[in-house]
């Protein structure tokens, strides 16, 4: 086989996520967006590779945005695009990209229509029409104020059900690879006792990863082993090998997890 005919591994598409807000770091608000963004990305064939939670401080947002967008194919942010003084995500992202902040005419028109019977547009509400120069809009059917897209950078609301709507609007719009498939095997055993076994099975299946997630229930220690792969055939082979290895070591296991 010539070099030009050599089979190359499929590109793995990755995304970073910056969660923005003092309320997350203080514990007043429990973040739900990490899980839903990760799940949505997986269906698109994109892996969430890193998450950073940062306060409402411009320099910290700029630092996180620049670091994660350089390391990934896509970058998402949640939070900080509302109408109040501490909603500074747009300003921080514009600074990170070295562009101006402008009022998007379509976003302004959307907000004017949305607030027509709610007291009309004002200075605070107009803040939600501000975007980094050159940006497009992500539709928001929930509350009027749109999300923002600038190339492979996506700025979304912090309220989970609004974020979900924005993700729905982006479904099928991003290029990705094969979706990541997974199967779970549960076992009543301390993970430390099967760590070498897990490592051996994973090393024998280079296109698979095995994650171990211990738990304590009913006064007993156990673990769920999650096998992941983009190849259904490789996934089945790895799961079969793992089950065989557990059985050979005298361990009962539960397909689907415990």
C-alpha positions in Angstrom: 0.0 0.0 0.0 1.4 3.4 -1.0 1.6 6.3 1.3 -1.2 8.0 -0.6 -3.4 4.9 0.0 -2.6 4.6 3.6 -5.7 4.5 5.7 -5.7 7.4 8.1 -7.7 7.4 11.4 -10.9 9.4 11.2 -10.6 12.9 12.6 -11.9 13.4 16.1 -13.7 16.7 16.3 -13.6 18.4 19.7 -15.2 21.3 21.5 -14.4 23.4 24.6 -17.0 24.9 26.9 -16.7 28.0 29.0 -19.3 28.3 31.7 -19.5 31.9 32.8 -21.1 33.3 36.0 -20.3 34.1 39.6 -23.6 32.3 40.6 -22.1 29.0 39.4 -18.9 29.4 41.4 -20.8 30.5 44.5 -23.1 27.5 44.4 -26.2 29.6 44.2 -27.0 28.1 40.8 -26.3 24.4 39.9 -25.0 24.2 36.4 -27.0 21.9 34.1 -25.6 23.0 30.8 -22.4 21.0 30.9 -24.3 17.7 30.7 -26.7 18.8 28.1 -24.0 20.4 25.9 -21.9 17.3 26.2 -24.8 15.0 25.3 -25.8 17.2 22.3 -22.2 17.4 21.0 -21.9 13.6 21.2 -24.9 13.2 18.9 -23.3 15.6 16.5 -20.1 13.5 16.4 -18.1 16.1 18.5 -16.4 15.4 21.8 -16.5 17.9 24.7 -12.8 17.9 25.6 -12.6 20.6 28.3 -14.8 22.7 30.5 -13.8 25.9 32.4 -16.0 27.7 34.8 -15.0 31.3 35.2 -16.4 34.4 37.1 -17.9 37.5 35.6 -14.4 39.1 35.1 -13.5 40.1 31.6 -9.8 39.1 31.8 -10.7 35.6 33.0 -13.3 35.1 30.3 -10.8 36.4 27.6 -8.1 34.0 28.9 -10.5 31.0 28.9 -11.9 31.8 25.4 -8.5 32.2 23.8 -7.1 29.0 25.4 -10.0 26.7 24.6 -10.7 28.0 21.1 -7.0 27.4 20.2 -7.2 23.9 21.4 -10.5 22.8 19.9 -12.5 22.8 16.6 -15.4 24.5 18.3 -15.9 26.6 21.4 -19.2 27.2 23.3 -19.9 29.6 26.1 -23.0 29.7 28.4 -24.0 32.6 30.5 -23.4 36.3 30.5 -25.4 37.4 27.4 -28.4 38.9 29.3 -29.5 42.5 30.0 -27.7 43.3 33.2 -24.4 45.1 34.0 -22.6 41.8 34.8 -23.5 40.2 31.5 -20.1 40.9 29.9 -19.6 37.8 27.7 -20.1 39.7 24.4 -17.5 42.3 25.5 -15.0 39.7 26.6 -15.3 37.6 23.5 -15.0 40.7 21.3 -11.8 41.6 23.1 -10.5 38.0 22.7 -11.1 38.2 19.0 -9.9 41.8 18.7 -13.2 43.0 17.1 -15.7 45.8 18.0 -19.0 45.3 19.7 -21.9 46.4 17.6 -25.7 46.3 17.7 -27.0 43.6 15.3 -29.9 45.1 13.4 -31.8 41.7 13.1 -31.3 41.1 16.8 -32.6 44.6 17.6 -35.7 44.0 15.4 -36.3 40.6 17.1 -36.2 42.2 20.5 -38.4 45.1 19.5 -41.1 42.7 18.3 -40.7 40.5 21.4 -41.0 43.4 23.9 -43.7 45.3 21.9 -46.3 44.3 24.4 -44.0 44.0 27.4 -43.1 47.6 27.9 -41.0 48.1 24.8 -37.3 48.1 24.2 -35.0 50.0 26.7 -31.3 50.3 27.2 -31.0 47.1 29.3 -32.9 45.0 26.8 -31.0 46.5 23.9 -27.8 45.0 25.5 -29.1 41.7 24.3 -28.8 42.8 20.6 -25.0 43.5 21.1 -22.7 41.1 19.3 -19.0 40.9 18.3 -18.7 42.5 14.9 -19.2 40.0 12.1 -21.4 37.6 14.2 -24.5 35.7 13.1 -27.5 34.9 15.3 -28.6 31.6 16.9 -32.4 31.5 17.0 -34.1 31.6 20.4 -37.8 30.6 20.4 -38.0 30.8 24.2 -37.3 34.4 25.2 -36.6 36.4 22.1 -32.9 37.3 22.8 -30.9 35.3 20.2 -27.6 33.5 20.8 -24.5 34.5 18.9 -22.3 32.6 16.4 -19.0 33.8 15.1 -17.4 31.1 13.0 -16.8 28.2 15.2 -17.5 30.1 18.4 -21.0 29.9 19.9 -22.3 32.2 22.7 -25.4 30.9 24.4 -27.7 31.7 27.3 -27.0 30.4 30.8 -30.7 29.4 31.5 -30.7 25.6 30.6 -34.1 25.4 28.8 -33.0 28.4 26.6 -29.7 26.8 26.0 -31.5 23.6 24.9 -33.5 25.6 22.3 -30.3 27.2 20.9 -28.7 23.8 20.7 -31.7 22.5 18.9 -31.4 25.3 16.4 -27.8 24.3 15.7 -28.6 20.6 15.2 -27.1 19.4 12.0 -25.2 22.7 11.4 -21.8 21.6 12.7 -19.3 19.3 11.0 -18.4 16.3 13.1 -17.1 12.8 13.0 -18.8 9.5 13.8 -20.9 9.7 17.0 -19.3 8.1 20.1 -21.1 4.9 21.0 -21.0 3.3 24.4 -22.0 0.3 26.5 -21.9 -0.2 30.2 -21.0 -3.2 32.2 -21.7 -3.3 36.0 -19.8 -5.3 38.5 -19.8 -5.7 42.3 -16.1 -5.3 42.8 -13.7 -2.6 43.9 -12.3 -1.0 40.8 -8.8 -1.2 42.2 -9.0 -5.0 42.0 -9.7 -5.0 38.3 -7.6 -2.0 37.2 -5.0 -4.2 35.5 -7.7 -6.2 33.7 -9.3 -3.0 32.4 -6.0 -1.7 31.2 -5.2 -4.9 29.4 -8.6 -5.0 27.6 -8.4 -1.4 26.6 -4.8 -1.8 25.3 -6.0 -4.7 23.1 -8.7 -2.5 21.5 -7.0 0.7 20.4 -10.2 2.2 19.1 -11.9 1.9 22.4 -11.8 3.6 25.8 -12.9 2.1 29.1 -14.0 4.4 31.9 -14.5 3.1 35.4 -17.1 4.7 37.8 -17.1 3.3 41.3 -20.1 3.4 43.7 -21.1 2.3 47.2 -24.6 0.9 47.6 -26.4 -1.4 50.0 -23.2 -1.6 52.0 -21.2 -2.9 49.0 -18.6 -1.5 46.7 -19.0 -1.8 43.0 -18.2 -0.1 39.7 -19.7 0.5 36.3 -17.4 0.2 33.3 -18.3 2.3 30.3 -16.8 1.2 27.0 -16.7 3.9 24.3 -15.9 3.8 20.6 -16.9 5.3 17.3 -16.9 1.8 15.7 -19.8 -0.5 16.6 -17.8 -3.6 15.7 -14.8 -2.5 17.9 -17.2 -1.6 20.7 -18.8 -5.1 20.6 -15.4 -6.8 20.5 -14.2 -4.8 23.5 -17.3 -5.4 25.5 -17.2 -9.1 24.8 -13.5 -9.2 25.8 -14.2 -7.3 29.0 -17.1 -9.7 30.0 -14.9 -12.7 29.2 -12.1 -11.4 31.4 -14.4 -10.6 34.3 -16.0 -14.0 34.1 -12.5 -15.7 33.9 -11.7 -13.9 37.2 -14.7 -15.3 38.9 -16.6 -12.0 38.8 -20.3 -11.7 38.1 -21.2 -8.8 35.8 -24.4 -7.0 34.7 -24.8 -5.8 31.1 -26.3 -2.3 31.0 -24.7 -1.4 34.4 -25.8 -1.5 38.0 
